[in-house]
Amino acid sequence: MIGPLSLSTNLALFALATGLIWWAGSRLVVLGDALATRFGMTREVLGLVFLATVTSLPEIVTSLTAASVGNAPLVLGNLFGGITMQTAILAVVDIFFVRQALTSWPRKPTHALEAALIVVLLNALLAISFLGEVELFLGIGIGALFLTLVYPAAILVLRAYDERSPWLPVDLPEAEKTDEVILKPKSAQTATDKNLMAMTLLAVLVVLVAGYVTADRAGEIARQTGLQSSFVGIALLAASTSMPEVSTTIAAARMGAYTMAIANIFGSNLIMIALVLPSDIFYREGPILAELDRVVQFSIVCGMLVTSIYVVGLLIRRTPRWFGAGVDSWLVLALYGATLIGSYVLALG
């Protein structure tokens, strides 16, 4: 731990670490796209597996750090508040960086299946919170084990479904303009495979260190301000640890890789649910899901709502547009604002 510091110093360190996470996340999307080209990966796979995993490193570090010191509300608020926060990133991208509605771009129904799986798992999580978590062994809950074991199964289902492509939409906008790339630095294009991997590892290391700092300082900020840790996790820590998702999703949209942007967010949200078990292992005061409070339960419900809205948008495809973005994105953005307000009210109560 860094140790006790003044509130202003903690806020400054938190902001600095957040900026570093943003910078590293922007680099990762460019480096990841270069790696995908070199090794023959599709952008859907790149977003779902590589980018989603790498950009979730801050959540991994912050969750395990907070769990190791016994701050379960901060862990749970960060994980499940982060789902709503990250989904709202797609709305911001739709408003500022996408022509036509974002949900009209995917060529395959894989993204809708991803979102549907997230909704199913969040429903299961909410049911566990109502029924009560049951300790399996060594303080680890059976619900946490189940939710994490479902993750690799979900990835296998998505990969198999993506390869089969059982149905395709017929009303499509023009193909993604991948030749109109804004973020294609020569360092990524001309680097050798070895240098490309080295640059990627450096960006990952920056994310890891900065993610640790944000988790450590968020706990101190919660203590010094008197706010509930779960609310700080939802409103502050989730926003900070989502910086890689923000930067990579915006960068992907600017490159015209809209399907990669969507896959990155939904893949990251699946990982957030899978992080329950590692957090439970590091939390030594019993099953961590037994610590779910009303603030976190409310954030889970909001996570289901925003994800379901995008499922509808992906199925409708030609979603009506308001002020340059799809109606679904404006609804998601409004729900994110309602999530913050509702969480604050519940935290005060």
PyMOL commands that set and color helices and strands:
alter all, ss='L'
color gray80, all
select helices_A, chain A and resi 7-39+43-55+57-68+72-97+102-104+110-131+142-164+186-190+193-225+229-241+243-254+258-274+276-282+288-291+294-316+327-348
alter helices_A, ss='H'
color red, helices_A
select strands_A, chain A and resi 135-137+140-141+321-322+325-326
alter strands_A, ss='S'
color yellow, strands_A
deselect
rebuild
show_as cartoon
